[in-house]
Amino acid sequence: MNPKHTVLTSQRRPTAGERARGAEVVFERENTNGHIFSILGCRSYESWEQWGAPQAVLVDNCSTMDRWRRWLAY
């Protein structure tokens, strides 16, 4: 398994502007250079979608999105 490029620093509710773009949750991840990436996410049927960051950062966030989506199912 590849090491993650980023670490999760926060999970928050989306702002009004982010909600208007379809987000139900926002995760923030930081890379080793201190750059913060905001990842917008939402439910999609029985799964989820995420966007707003480079592919490597989105890959790092997949397990976090899975946990968030499973939590909503209960």
C-alpha positions as CSV (number, residue, x, y, z in Angstrom):
1,M,0.0,0.0,0.0
2,N,1.3,3.5,-0.9
3,P,1.9,5.9,2.0
4,K,-0.6,8.8,2.1
5,H,0.5,12.1,0.7
6,T,-1.7,14.1,3.2
7,V,-3.1,13.9,6.7
8,L,-6.7,14.7,7.7
9,T,-6.8,17.9,9.7
10,S,-10.5,18.5,10.0
11,Q,-14.1,17.6,9.0
12,R,-16.7,20.3,8.9
13,R,-20.1,21.4,7.6
14,P,-20.0,23.1,4.3
15,T,-20.4,26.9,3.9
16,A,-23.4,28.2,2.0
17,G,-21.3,28.5,-1.1
18,E,-20.0,25.0,-0.8
19,R,-23.6,23.7,-0.2
20,A,-24.6,25.5,-3.4
21,R,-22.0,23.4,-5.2
22,G,-23.6,20.2,-3.8
23,A,-21.4,19.5,-0.8
24,E,-22.8,17.9,2.3
25,V,-19.4,17.6,4.1
26,V,-15.9,19.2,3.8
27,F,-12.7,17.4,4.7
28,E,-9.5,19.3,5.0
29,R,-6.2,17.5,4.4
30,E,-2.6,18.9,4.7
31,N,0.4,17.8,2.7
32,T,4.0,17.7,3.9
33,N,4.6,21.3,2.6
34,G,1.8,22.7,4.8
35,H,-0.7,23.2,1.9
36,I,-4.3,22.6,3.0
37,F,-6.7,21.0,0.5
38,S,-10.5,21.2,0.9
39,I,-12.4,18.2,-0.3
40,L,-16.1,18.6,-0.9
41,G,-18.2,15.4,-0.5
42,C,-21.8,14.2,-0.8
43,R,-23.9,11.1,-0.8
44,S,-24.6,9.5,-4.1
45,Y,-27.3,6.8,-3.8
46,E,-25.7,4.1,-1.7
47,S,-22.2,5.5,-2.3
48,W,-20.5,8.9,-2.2
49,E,-18.7,11.5,-4.4
50,Q,-15.8,13.8,-3.6
51,W,-14.2,16.6,-5.6
52,G,-12.1,19.8,-5.2
53,A,-8.6,18.5,-4.8
54,P,-5.9,16.8,-6.9
55,Q,-6.4,13.0,-7.5
56,A,-3.7,11.9,-5.0
57,V,-5.4,13.9,-2.2
58,L,-8.8,12.5,-3.2
59,V,-7.3,9.0,-3.0
60,D,-5.9,9.7,0.5
61,N,-9.5,10.7,1.5
62,C,-11.4,7.6,0.2
63,S,-11.4,5.7,3.5
64,T,-12.5,8.8,5.3
65,M,-15.4,9.3,2.9
66,D,-16.3,5.6,3.3
67,R,-16.5,6.0,7.1
68,W,-18.5,9.2,6.8
69,R,-21.0,7.6,4.4
70,R,-21.4,4.5,6.5
71,W,-22.0,6.7,9.6
72,L,-24.9,8.4,7.7
73,A,-26.5,5.1,7.0
74,Y,-27.2,4.5,10.7
